[in-house]
Amino acid sequence: MNTKTARHVRFLYAGLFSALAAADLGAQALTNITSLYVSYATRKNTVKPEGELKARLDTLEREFRAANSAGRTGEVRRLLAKGNALLANRPWTDVADYGSSLVLRSDRVVVESQKPYAVRLEQLYAPAIDLTPALSAHATLVRRASAGAMPEVVKDFGTFQGVSRDLKESPFGMELDARDVSDGRYIVTVEVKDSSRTLGTVALPIVLRKGIDDVVARFEREAATVPAALRAEILYPVDRMRNVNRGRLELRTLDVDADFAAADAVLAAVKSGKDPMMGRTGDLERHYTLEAASEVMPYHLYVPKGYSSQKRYPLIIALHGLGGTEDAFFDGYGKKLPELAETNGYIVAAPLGYRVDGFYGWGLGNPPADYSDRRTQELSEKDVMQVLAEVKKLYSVDDNRTYLMGHSMGAIGTWRLAAKYPDIWAALGVFSGQGTPATLEKFRSIPEFVVHGDADPTVNVAGSRNMVAAMKPLGVDVTYIEVPGGNHSNVVEPNLAGMIKFFDAHSRSKKP
C-alpha cells in the first residue's frame, strides 16, 4: 500500500466510524416516523431540556406537527434529526442539514454478486445550503463488524463526478462491481463532497450472495411439489427477500443464511418422505400465508418438550414492542419467557404483527386517517389473530387458558385486542403500556397483570396508572406493580415469572 493510499484508508476509517454510528442500518426500508419520534421523545424526556433549548424544541415540535399533518414526511425526518442534534448539544449547521437529507437506495439489498449492482444517491428533502457545481461521491464497500471493532474497507469503488446539487429532482446513479467479493454482510458507503468539503456520508447495508437468483428460482419451482401445509415454510425466505428488496421490510428481518438453510432442510425432508414439522417441540420458527396481504408471515413458537396431544396446554400470545420482531420475547428479556414456558408447561406464540410498527390494529378507537397506516394496522391485527388460529389448529390448546401479553407497543396492542376480542383471553399481561380507559367496560371481566416503571422516559407511567385507576370502579381483577426507578424495558424480565404465576391462577370459567 503506497503512502497516498494509506492516508486515504485512514481518512475513510475516521469517517466511517462516525458515519456508521449515525447511519440507519435497517436497509433501504427507512425507519418509520413513529419509531423516530419515540426515540426523540425518549431522549428529550431523559435530557429534560429547560430555558432556550426547551423553547427551540417547542417551536420545532409545532413545525413537526404541522408537517406530519400535511403528510410531508421528508420535512418530519429533517425536524426530528434537528431535534436530536440539539438534544445532543450538536450544532445544526447547513452541512448537518444536507447530510441528514441524503439516502442511498437500490432495487436490491440482497444482491446477486455476479451481476452489476446499481445504487442511487437521493435526498429525502431539499436542505437549505449553498453548493458549488463540483459535487462528487466516493463509494466503498465495508465489511460489517461487531460493535466497537474497526470497520474493514474491502473494496474501494472510486469517486464519481457530476453529482447533482438537487438529488430529489435528479438522483445520482452508480454502478458497482462486487464480482470479486466473497459472500457476506456488507455496507455500501457513499461520501458526498463539495470540492474539498465533506457534506455527508450515507450507508446501505447489503448481503452479497453468489447464485441467489438461481436459489430463488429453485425454491419456487420445488415448492409447487410439496404439500400445501408446508409450502409457506419453503417460500418464506423468497417472499421475505422480495419485500426487503422492495423496501417494505428492513434487512434485519431476514437472516439470509439461516432462513434459506431452514427452507432447504424442509425441502430435503419432504423429498425423503417426511414431514419435518411433525412432532417437533422446543424453540420453533413457523410460517403461514397471510392471504389479506399476499405475504408469507413468520411467527416464533415455543412448545414444551414434553408436549402430548392427549392433553390441553395453556397458550400465551406475546406481542413485541415498536421496532421489534417475532423474536423479541425469545432473544430478549434474558430469554426468560421460553424458559418459563418450558418449566410451567405453556405454549408461547409470538407474531410479527405484519410490520415492526403495526400496533396490532386500533381496537375500538378511530382508525388512522392515513390509508397506509390504516392498512398496516388492519393487517397487523389480522396477523395476530391468524397466528392464534394457526397454533390452535396445530396444537392442543386449552380455550379456557389463552392469554395475551405485550411490552410497550405490544402492551398498547394487548389492551386494544382485549377490548375488541374480550371473549378469547383468560388474562392479560401488560408491561410499560398505555390504553384507553373508556374501552375497559368491554373487557372488565378479564384479569390483568400490569407492570410499569415510574421513571419510564418512553411511555410515561401515567399510561398504566390511568388504566388501573379506571379498573378499580369496574371491579377488574388487577395486580399492578409499579417499579420505583424502573425504566421502559428493565421492568419486564424481573416480572415475567410473576405474570406466569398470575396466569396460573386465572382461567375462563367457560369456553367462548
C-alpha positions as a Python dict, from the first residue, in 0.01 Angstrom:
ca = {
    (1, 'M'): (0, 0, 0),
    (2, 'N'): (155, 332, -105),
    (3, 'T'): (160, 640, 119),
    (4, 'K'): (-127, 812, -63),
    (5, 'T'): (-349, 503, -39),
    (6, 'A'): (-264, 456, 330),
    (7, 'R'): (-363, 816, 407),
    (8, 'H'): (-689, 770, 221),
    (9, 'V'): (-777, 448, 409),
    (10, 'R'): (-703, 617, 744),
    (11, 'F'): (-933, 902, 642),
    (12, 'L'): (-1202, 652, 543),
    (13, 'Y'): (-1180, 476, 879),
    (14, 'A'): (-1218, 803, 1066),
    (15, 'G'): (-1521, 898, 860),
    (16, 'L'): (-1675, 554, 867),
    (17, 'F'): (-1684, 531, 1245),
    (18, 'S'): (-1894, 849, 1269),
    (19, 'A'): (-2099, 773, 958),
    (20, 'L'): (-2185, 417, 1052),
    (21, 'A'): (-2267, 517, 1408),
    (22, 'A'): (-2518, 770, 1279),
    (23, 'A'): (-2647, 568, 983),
    (24, 'D'): (-2978, 385, 979),
    (25, 'L'): (-2853, 30, 931),
    (26, 'G'): (-3201, -111, 877),
    (27, 'A'): (-3160, -126, 497),
    (28, 'Q'): (-3342, 90, 246),
    (29, 'A'): (-3669, 48, 432),
    (30, 'L'): (-3637, 374, 625),
    (31, 'T'): (-3703, 371, 996),
    (32, 'N'): (-4069, 465, 1035),
    (33, 'I'): (-4170, 809, 1162),
    (34, 'T'): (-4330, 670, 1478),
    (35, 'S'): (-4006, 497, 1581),
    (36, 'L'): (-3805, 812, 1508),
    (37, 'Y'): (-4043, 1024, 1716),
    (38, 'V'): (-4041, 777, 2005),
    (39, 'S'): (-3659, 784, 2005),
    (40, 'Y'): (-3663, 1163, 2002),
    (41, 'A'): (-3923, 1183, 2281),
    (42, 'T'): (-3731, 934, 2493),
    (43, 'R'): (-3413, 1136, 2457),
    (44, 'K'): (-3598, 1458, 2537),
    (45, 'N'): (-3756, 1306, 2849),
    (46, 'T'): (-3411, 1189, 2957),
    (47, 'V'): (-3238, 1524, 2895),
    (48, 'K'): (-3527, 1730, 3042),
    (49, 'P'): (-3443, 2050, 2845),
    (50, 'E'): (-3500, 2391, 3000),
    (51, 'G'): (-3476, 2756, 2903),
    (52, 'E'): (-3369, 2841, 2548),
    (53, 'L'): (-3327, 2478, 2445),
    (54, 'K'): (-3681, 2395, 2556),
    (55, 'A'): (-3816, 2697, 2369),
    (56, 'R'): (-3636, 2592, 2049),
    (57, 'L'): (-3769, 2237, 2080),
    (58, 'D'): (-4122, 2363, 2144),
    (59, 'T'): (-4105, 2560, 1818),
    (60, 'L'): (-3960, 2260, 1636),
    (61, 'E'): (-4239, 2034, 1764),
    (62, 'R'): (-4506, 2275, 1641),
    (63, 'E'): (-4342, 2261, 1298),
    (64, 'F'): (-4325, 1883, 1327),
    (65, 'R'): (-4697, 1853, 1398),
    (66, 'A'): (-4784, 2076, 1103),
    (67, 'A'): (-4555, 1883, 866),
    (68, 'N'): (-4684, 1549, 990),
    (69, 'S'): (-5046, 1658, 950),
    (70, 'A'): (-4971, 1765, 592),
    (71, 'G'): (-4802, 1433, 514),
    (72, 'R'): (-4461, 1594, 444),
    (73, 'T'): (-4257, 1305, 581),
    (74, 'G'): (-3925, 1429, 446),
    (75, 'E'): (-3965, 1750, 645),
    (76, 'V'): (-4071, 1548, 951),
    (77, 'R'): (-3745, 1350, 927),
    (78, 'R'): (-3546, 1673, 896),
    (79, 'L'): (-3711, 1823, 1204),
    (80, 'L'): (-3654, 1510, 1413),
    (81, 'A'): (-3288, 1496, 1305),
    (82, 'K'): (-3253, 1860, 1406),
    (83, 'G'): (-3422, 1795, 1740),
    (84, 'N'): (-3188, 1504, 1816),
    (85, 'A'): (-2887, 1718, 1726),
    (86, 'L'): (-2999, 1993, 1963),
    (87, 'L'): (-3060, 1742, 2243),
    (88, 'A'): (-2710, 1602, 2188),
    (89, 'N'): (-2568, 1956, 2205),
    (90, 'R'): (-2453, 1935, 1842),
    (91, 'P'): (-2484, 2244, 1621),
    (92, 'W'): (-2744, 2219, 1344),
    (93, 'T'): (-2547, 2361, 1051),
    (94, 'D'): (-2627, 2373, 681),
    (95, 'V'): (-2386, 2081, 635),
    (96, 'A'): (-2565, 1880, 905),
    (97, 'D'): (-2895, 1963, 732),
    (98, 'Y'): (-2758, 1843, 396),
    (99, 'G'): (-2610, 1524, 541),
    (100, 'S'): (-2940, 1437, 708),
    (101, 'S'): (-3120, 1473, 374),
    (102, 'L'): (-2912, 1205, 200),
    (103, 'V'): (-3026, 848, 147),
    (104, 'L'): (-2879, 560, -54),
    (105, 'R'): (-3123, 332, -234),
    (106, 'S'): (-3120, 34, -465),
    (107, 'D'): (-3359, -213, -622),
    (108, 'R'): (-3192, -484, -413),
    (109, 'V'): (-3020, -520, -78),
    (110, 'V'): (-2989, -899, -105),
    (111, 'V'): (-2756, -888, -401),
    (112, 'E'): (-2657, -1136, -670),
    (113, 'S'): (-2285, -1062, -658),
    (114, 'Q'): (-2211, -1183, -1011),
    (115, 'K'): (-2424, -914, -1172),
    (116, 'P'): (-2361, -537, -1188),
    (117, 'Y'): (-2503, -365, -881),
    (118, 'A'): (-2670, -24, -916),
    (119, 'V'): (-2733, 218, -629),
    (120, 'R'): (-2888, 564, -627),
    (121, 'L'): (-2791, 865, -419),
    (122, 'E'): (-3112, 1053, -333),
    (123, 'Q'): (-3247, 1318, -95),
    (124, 'L'): (-3545, 1297, 139),
    (125, 'Y'): (-3594, 1674, 138),
    (126, 'A'): (-3438, 1989, -5),
    (127, 'P'): (-3187, 2125, 251),
    (128, 'A'): (-3102, 2492, 290),
    (129, 'I'): (-2740, 2508, 171),
    (130, 'D'): (-2535, 2685, -96),
    (131, 'L'): (-2341, 2435, -307),
    (132, 'T'): (-2084, 2465, -582),
    (133, 'P'): (-2145, 2266, -902),
    (134, 'A'): (-1844, 2043, -827),
    (135, 'L'): (-2013, 1768, -619),
    (136, 'S'): (-1865, 1419, -613),
    (137, 'A'): (-1947, 1086, -449),
    (138, 'H'): (-1689, 837, -322),
    (139, 'A'): (-1821, 480, -278),
    (140, 'T'): (-1669, 198, -74),
    (141, 'L'): (-1772, -146, 45),
    (142, 'V'): (-1724, -213, 415),
    (143, 'R'): (-1743, -547, 593),
    (144, 'R'): (-1993, -537, 878),
    (145, 'A'): (-1812, -573, 1209),
    (146, 'S'): (-1915, -622, 1570),
    (147, 'A'): (-1972, -319, 1790),
    (148, 'G'): (-1651, -130, 1862),
    (149, 'A'): (-1448, -317, 1600),
    (150, 'M'): (-1257, -136, 1327),
    (151, 'P'): (-1458, -134, 1002),
    (152, 'E'): (-1273, -302, 716),
    (153, 'V'): (-1289, -147, 369),
    (154, 'V'): (-1293, -449, 139),
    (155, 'K'): (-1332, -259, -187),
    (156, 'D'): (-1292, 100, -299),
    (157, 'F'): (-1528, 167, -590),
    (158, 'G'): (-1368, 505, -656),
    (159, 'T'): (-1500, 858, -697),
    (160, 'F'): (-1794, 952, -919),
    (161, 'Q'): (-1815, 1307, -1057),
    (162, 'G'): (-2112, 1511, -1169),
    (163, 'V'): (-2341, 1464, -870),
    (164, 'S'): (-2650, 1685, -896),
    (165, 'R'): (-2700, 1961, -642),
    (166, 'D'): (-3069, 1861, -631),
    (167, 'L'): (-3085, 1486, -567),
    (168, 'K'): (-3461, 1497, -516),
    (169, 'E'): (-3509, 1603, -876),
    (170, 'S'): (-3209, 1416, -1019),
    (171, 'P'): (-3096, 1111, -816),
    (172, 'F'): (-2739, 1009, -895),
    (173, 'G'): (-2691, 650, -1008),
    (174, 'M'): (-2371, 448, -958),
    (175, 'E'): (-2293, 102, -1092),
    (176, 'L'): (-2071, -100, -860),
    (177, 'D'): (-1879, -417, -939),
    (178, 'A'): (-1868, -666, -648),
    (179, 'R'): (-1798, -982, -850),
    (180, 'D'): (-1462, -1036, -678),
    (181, 'V'): (-1606, -1001, -325),
    (182, 'S'): (-1690, -1311, -121),
    (183, 'D'): (-2040, -1380, 15),
    (184, 'G'): (-2130, -1199, 334),
    (185, 'R'): (-2288, -897, 504),
    (186, 'Y'): (-2152, -560, 396),
    (187, 'I'): (-2227, -190, 398),
    (188, 'V'): (-2208, 28, 88),
    (189, 'T'): (-2098, 376, 199),
    (190, 'V'): (-2103, 690, -13),
    (191, 'E'): (-1929, 1010, 93),
    (192, 'V'): (-2054, 1326, -78),
    (193, 'K'): (-1808, 1613, -117),
    (194, 'D'): (-1828, 1973, -236),
    (195, 'S'): (-1477, 2045, -364),
    (196, 'S'): (-1271, 1962, -53),
    (197, 'R'): (-1559, 1977, 196),
    (198, 'T'): (-1734, 1661, 315),
    (199, 'L'): (-2109, 1720, 315),
    (200, 'G'): (-2228, 1384, 443),
    (201, 'T'): (-2186, 1009, 431),
    (202, 'V'): (-2468, 760, 382),
    (203, 'A'): (-2471, 384, 425),
    (204, 'L'): (-2675, 97, 283),
    (205, 'P'): (-2640, -250, 442),
    (206, 'I'): (-2646, -533, 188),
    (207, 'V'): (-2596, -907, 172),
    (208, 'L'): (-2388, -1044, -116),
    (209, 'R'): (-2476, -1396, -232),
    (210, 'K'): (-2339, -1566, -540),
    (211, 'G'): (-2614, -1758, -718),
    (212, 'I'): (-2901, -1626, -502),
    (213, 'D'): (-3125, -1579, -806),
    (214, 'D'): (-3079, -1946, -901),
    (215, 'V'): (-3163, -2050, -543),
    (216, 'V'): (-3484, -1846, -551),
    (217, 'A'): (-3588, -1998, -883),
    (218, 'R'): (-3526, -2350, -748),
    (219, 'F'): (-3728, -2286, -429),
    (220, 'E'): (-4023, -2152, -627),
    (221, 'R'): (-4013, -2445, -864),
    (222, 'E'): (-3985, -2714, -596),
    (223, 'A'): (-4232, -2553, -353),
    (224, 'A'): (-4508, -2628, -601),
    (225, 'T'): (-4447, -3000, -549),
    (226, 'V'): (-4475, -3014, -169),
    (227, 'P'): (-4790, -3044, 49),
    (228, 'A'): (-4975, -2713, 78),
    (229, 'A'): (-4934, -2713, 458),
    (230, 'L'): (-4554, -2689, 419),
    (231, 'R'): (-4536, -2455, 122),
    (232, 'A'): (-4508, -2140, 336),
    (233, 'E'): (-4209, -2287, 520),
    (234, 'I'): (-4022, -2310, 188),
    (235, 'L'): (-4138, -1986, 29),
    (236, 'Y'): (-4086, -1765, 335),
    (237, 'P'): (-3724, -1658, 261),
    (238, 'V'): (-3810, -1595, -105),
    (239, 'D'): (-4111, -1382, -16),
    (240, 'R'): (-3930, -1201, 264),
    (241, 'M'): (-3627, -1129, 42),
    (242, 'R'): (-3851, -965, -219),
    (243, 'N'): (-4022, -747, 40),
    (244, 'V'): (-3685, -647, 186),
    (245, 'N'): (-3559, -560, -163),
    (246, 'R'): (-3872, -353, -224),
    (247, 'G'): (-3809, -153, 92),
    (248, 'R'): (-4123, -279, 267),
    (249, 'L'): (-3923, -450, 541),
    (250, 'E'): (-3583, -394, 693),
    (251, 'L'): (-3292, -621, 605),
    (252, 'R'): (-3260, -723, 970),
    (253, 'T'): (-3594, -904, 946),
    (254, 'L'): (-3431, -1160, 712),
    (255, 'D'): (-3142, -1390, 807),
    (256, 'V'): (-3033, -1495, 459),
    (257, 'D'): (-2811, -1780, 578),
    (258, 'A'): (-3042, -1927, 840),
    (259, 'D'): (-3375, -1871, 663),
    (260, 'F'): (-3272, -2019, 328),
    (261, 'A'): (-3097, -2309, 505),
    (262, 'A'): (-3411, -2383, 708),
    (263, 'A'): (-3626, -2383, 394),
    (264, 'D'): (-3376, -2611, 220),
    (265, 'A'): (-3394, -2853, 514),
    (266, 'V'): (-3775, -2865, 482),
    (267, 'L'): (-3740, -2942, 112),
    (268, 'A'): (-3489, -3219, 177),
    (269, 'A'): (-3712, -3377, 443),
    (270, 'V'): (-4018, -3371, 217),
    (271, 'K'): (-3820, -3534, -64),
    (272, 'S'): (-3727, -3816, 174),
    (273, 'G'): (-4095, -3871, 258),
    (274, 'K'): (-4100, -3697, 597),
    (275, 'D'): (-4299, -3412, 749),
    (276, 'P'): (-4018, -3207, 913),
    (277, 'M'): (-4264, -3025, 1142),
    (278, 'M'): (-4441, -3332, 1275),
    (279, 'G'): (-4380, -3383, 1647),
    (280, 'R'): (-4127, -3101, 1685),
    (281, 'T'): (-4112, -2924, 2020),
    (282, 'G'): (-3897, -2660, 2185),
    (283, 'D'): (-3799, -2335, 2012),
    (284, 'L'): (-3951, -2321, 1661),
    (285, 'E'): (-3985, -2077, 1372),
    (286, 'R'): (-4306, -2130, 1176),
    (287, 'H'): (-4463, -1960, 875),
    (288, 'Y'): (-4801, -1925, 708),
    (289, 'T'): (-4955, -1719, 427),
    (290, 'L'): (-5149, -1411, 534),
    (291, 'E'): (-5392, -1404, 243),
    (292, 'A'): (-5511, -1047, 306),
    (293, 'A'): (-5156, -924, 242),
    (294, 'S'): (-5044, -1196, -3),
    (295, 'E'): (-4734, -1239, 213),
    (296, 'V'): (-4573, -1528, 395),
    (297, 'M'): (-4553, -1432, 761),
    (298, 'P'): (-4324, -1568, 1033),
    (299, 'Y'): (-4411, -1644, 1393),
    (300, 'H'): (-4189, -1766, 1676),
    (301, 'L'): (-4318, -2058, 1877),
    (302, 'Y'): (-4224, -2243, 2192),
    (303, 'V'): (-4376, -2585, 2259),
    (304, 'P'): (-4288, -2765, 2585),
    (305, 'K'): (-4057, -3060, 2519),
    (306, 'G'): (-4294, -3300, 2692),
    (307, 'Y'): (-4587, -3191, 2475),
    (308, 'S'): (-4859, -3452, 2423),
    (309, 'S'): (-5164, -3409, 2203),
    (310, 'Q'): (-5358, -3603, 2467),
    (311, 'K'): (-5375, -3301, 2699),
    (312, 'R'): (-5463, -2935, 2654),
    (313, 'Y'): (-5199, -2667, 2704),
    (314, 'P'): (-5225, -2303, 2809),
    (315, 'L'): (-5122, -2063, 2530),
    (316, 'I'): (-4963, -1719, 2554),
    (317, 'I'): (-4973, -1481, 2257),
    (318, 'A'): (-4678, -1241, 2305),
    (319, 'L'): (-4669, -902, 2129),
    (320, 'H'): (-4335, -727, 2078),
    (321, 'G'): (-4261, -358, 2115),
    (322, 'L'): (-4212, -93, 1847),
    (323, 'G'): (-3929, -187, 1612),
    (324, 'G'): (-3912, -542, 1746),
    (325, 'T'): (-3985, -866, 1563),
    (326, 'E'): (-4138, -1203, 1642),
    (327, 'D'): (-3804, -1294, 1802),
    (328, 'A'): (-3815, -1023, 2071),
    (329, 'F'): (-3954, -1233, 2357),
    (330, 'F'): (-3727, -1525, 2264),
    (331, 'D'): (-3395, -1345, 2219),
    (332, 'G'): (-3454, -1053, 2458),
    (333, 'Y'): (-3556, -1001, 2821),
    (334, 'G'): (-3292, -1250, 2932),
    (335, 'K'): (-3462, -1522, 2721),
    (336, 'K'): (-3680, -1569, 3028),
    (337, 'L'): (-4018, -1629, 2863),
    (338, 'P'): (-3934, -1955, 2677),
    (339, 'E'): (-3758, -2080, 2991),
    (340, 'L'): (-4072, -2014, 3197),
    (341, 'A'): (-4287, -2170, 2926),
    (342, 'E'): (-4090, -2494, 2947),
    (343, 'T'): (-4091, -2501, 3327),
    (344, 'N'): (-4462, -2422, 3360),
    (345, 'G'): (-4597, -2608, 3058),
    (346, 'Y'): (-4707, -2319, 2836),
    (347, 'I'): (-4710, -2286, 2459),
    (348, 'V'): (-4591, -1938, 2355),
    (349, 'A'): (-4655, -1786, 2012),
    (350, 'A'): (-4512, -1451, 1906),
    (351, 'P'): (-4635, -1297, 1578),
    (352, 'L'): (-4454, -1025, 1385),
    (353, 'G'): (-4777, -826, 1368),
    (354, 'Y'): (-4726, -778, 992),
    (355, 'R'): (-4474, -496, 1037),
    (356, 'V'): (-4242, -388, 1318),
    (357, 'D'): (-4464, -81, 1368),
    (358, 'G'): (-4808, -239, 1311),
    (359, 'F'): (-4957, -155, 1654),
    (360, 'Y'): (-5184, -462, 1625),
    (361, 'G'): (-5485, -266, 1499),
    (362, 'W'): (-5669, 20, 1665),
    (363, 'G'): (-5910, -180, 1878),
    (364, 'L'): (-6235, 9, 1938),
    (365, 'G'): (-6084, 350, 1862),
    (366, 'N'): (-6085, 557, 1547),
    (367, 'P'): (-5882, 422, 1254),
    (368, 'P'): (-5578, 624, 1139),
    (369, 'A'): (-5660, 894, 886),
    (370, 'D'): (-5372, 789, 661),
    (371, 'Y'): (-5474, 492, 443),
    (372, 'S'): (-5127, 335, 453),
    (373, 'D'): (-5121, 342, 835),
    (374, 'R'): (-5476, 210, 846),
    (375, 'R'): (-5392, -83, 618),
    (376, 'T'): (-5079, -167, 817),
    (377, 'Q'): (-5273, -174, 1144),
    (378, 'E'): (-5554, -381, 995),
    (379, 'L'): (-5306, -640, 869),
    (380, 'S'): (-5119, -629, 1200),
    (381, 'E'): (-5436, -730, 1383),
    (382, 'K'): (-5514, -1000, 1123),
    (383, 'D'): (-5164, -1143, 1164),
    (384, 'V'): (-5207, -1180, 1541),
    (385, 'M'): (-5546, -1342, 1514),
    (386, 'Q'): (-5440, -1577, 1235),
    (387, 'V'): (-5132, -1687, 1431),
    (388, 'L'): (-5369, -1770, 1717),
    (389, 'A'): (-5581, -1976, 1477),
    (390, 'E'): (-5275, -2148, 1327),
    (391, 'V'): (-5142, -2255, 1667),
    (392, 'K'): (-5482, -2387, 1777),
    (393, 'K'): (-5502, -2583, 1452),
    (394, 'L'): (-5159, -2741, 1501),
    (395, 'Y'): (-5154, -2799, 1878),
    (396, 'S'): (-5386, -2898, 2159),
    (397, 'V'): (-5470, -2564, 2322),
    (398, 'D'): (-5690, -2504, 2625),
    (399, 'D'): (-5951, -2247, 2514),
    (400, 'N'): (-6009, -2158, 2878),
    (401, 'R'): (-5641, -2070, 2923),
    (402, 'T'): (-5545, -1850, 2629),
    (403, 'Y'): (-5353, -1541, 2742),
    (404, 'L'): (-5239, -1217, 2577),
    (405, 'M'): (-4934, -1017, 2679),
    (406, 'G'): (-4711, -743, 2540),
    (407, 'H'): (-4446, -482, 2610),
    (408, 'S'): (-4463, -115, 2503),
    (409, 'M'): (-4634, -114, 2160),
    (410, 'G'): (-4725, -473, 2242),
    (411, 'A'): (-4886, -357, 2567),
    (412, 'I'): (-5087, -99, 2373),
    (413, 'G'): (-5187, -379, 2135),
    (414, 'T'): (-5281, -604, 2426),
    (415, 'W'): (-5532, -352, 2557),
    (416, 'R'): (-5662, -288, 2204),
    (417, 'L'): (-5715, -656, 2120),
    (418, 'A'): (-5862, -729, 2462),
    (419, 'A'): (-6130, -467, 2401),
    (420, 'K'): (-6207, -599, 2054),
    (421, 'Y'): (-6196, -973, 2135),
    (422, 'P'): (-6286, -996, 2505),
    (423, 'D'): (-6427, -1349, 2482),
    (424, 'I'): (-6091, -1507, 2397),
    (425, 'W'): (-5847, -1411, 2669),
    (426, 'A'): (-5826, -1569, 3016),
    (427, 'A'): (-5593, -1294, 3145),
    (428, 'L'): (-5364, -1015, 3023),
    (429, 'G'): (-5000, -928, 3089),
    (430, 'V'): (-4924, -560, 3020),
    (431, 'F'): (-4574, -410, 3050),
    (432, 'S'): (-4496, -36, 3006),
    (433, 'G'): (-4809, 44, 2810),
    (434, 'Q'): (-5091, 290, 2776),
    (435, 'G'): (-5454, 237, 2690),
    (436, 'T'): (-5796, 395, 2654),
    (437, 'P'): (-5985, 381, 2986),
    (438, 'A'): (-6318, 426, 2804),
    (439, 'T'): (-6276, 80, 2648),
    (440, 'L'): (-6232, -102, 2980),
    (441, 'E'): (-6603, -167, 3014),
    (442, 'K'): (-6571, -408, 2718),
    (443, 'F'): (-6318, -632, 2894),
    (444, 'R'): (-6380, -568, 3261),
    (445, 'S'): (-6415, -943, 3321),
    (446, 'I'): (-6055, -1019, 3211),
    (447, 'P'): (-5799, -1030, 3496),
    (448, 'E'): (-5491, -815, 3436),
    (449, 'F'): (-5128, -818, 3544),
    (450, 'V'): (-4987, -468, 3483),
    (451, 'V'): (-4625, -353, 3528),
    (452, 'H'): (-4469, -10, 3473),
    (453, 'G'): (-4156, 174, 3586),
    (454, 'D'): (-4210, 516, 3741),
    (455, 'A'): (-3901, 653, 3561),
    (456, 'D'): (-4005, 533, 3213),
    (457, 'P'): (-3886, 801, 2964),
    (458, 'T'): (-4059, 639, 2663),
    (459, 'V'): (-4414, 566, 2780),
    (460, 'N'): (-4500, 772, 3085),
    (461, 'V'): (-4611, 574, 3388),
    (462, 'A'): (-4940, 766, 3374),
    (463, 'G'): (-5031, 537, 3083),
    (464, 'S'): (-5071, 244, 3324),
    (465, 'R'): (-5179, 446, 3628),
    (466, 'N'): (-5478, 587, 3440),
    (467, 'M'): (-5587, 246, 3318),
    (468, 'V'): (-5552, 85, 3661),
    (469, 'A'): (-5739, 373, 3828),
    (470, 'A'): (-6026, 325, 3582),
    (471, 'M'): (-6031, -51, 3652),
    (472, 'K'): (-6100, -13, 4022),
    (473, 'P'): (-6462, 116, 3997),
    (474, 'L'): (-6534, -156, 3742),
    (475, 'G'): (-6419, -429, 3978),
    (476, 'V'): (-6145, -558, 3746),
    (477, 'D'): (-5923, -826, 3900),
    (478, 'V'): (-5592, -642, 3859),
    (479, 'T'): (-5243, -681, 4002),
    (480, 'Y'): (-5045, -359, 3948),
    (481, 'I'): (-4670, -343, 4005),
    (482, 'E'): (-4507, -2, 3979),
    (483, 'V'): (-4129, -32, 3989),
    (484, 'P'): (-3951, 258, 4166),
    (485, 'G'): (-3682, 389, 3934),
    (486, 'G'): (-3778, 138, 3666),
    (487, 'N'): (-3728, 243, 3306),
    (488, 'H'): (-3909, 137, 2990),
    (489, 'S'): (-3755, -208, 2946),
    (490, 'N'): (-3581, -323, 3264),
    (491, 'V'): (-3914, -389, 3439),
    (492, 'V'): (-4008, -675, 3206),
    (493, 'E'): (-3770, -965, 3277),
    (494, 'P'): (-3792, -950, 3661),
    (495, 'N'): (-4173, -966, 3645),
    (496, 'L'): (-4230, -1238, 3385),
    (497, 'A'): (-4234, -1512, 3649),
    (498, 'G'): (-4497, -1314, 3843),
    (499, 'M'): (-4704, -1286, 3527),
    (500, 'I'): (-4691, -1665, 3475),
    (501, 'K'): (-4796, -1719, 3836),
    (502, 'F'): (-5086, -1478, 3778),
    (503, 'F'): (-5185, -1668, 3462),
    (504, 'D'): (-5167, -1997, 3653),
    (505, 'A'): (-5429, -1862, 3891),
    (506, 'H'): (-5673, -1744, 3624),
    (507, 'S'): (-5871, -1927, 3358),
    (508, 'R'): (-6200, -1867, 3185),
    (509, 'S'): (-6499, -2024, 3354),
    (510, 'K'): (-6636, -2144, 3023),
    (511, 'K'): (-6531, -2177, 2664),
    (512, 'P'): (-6613, -1888, 2430),
}
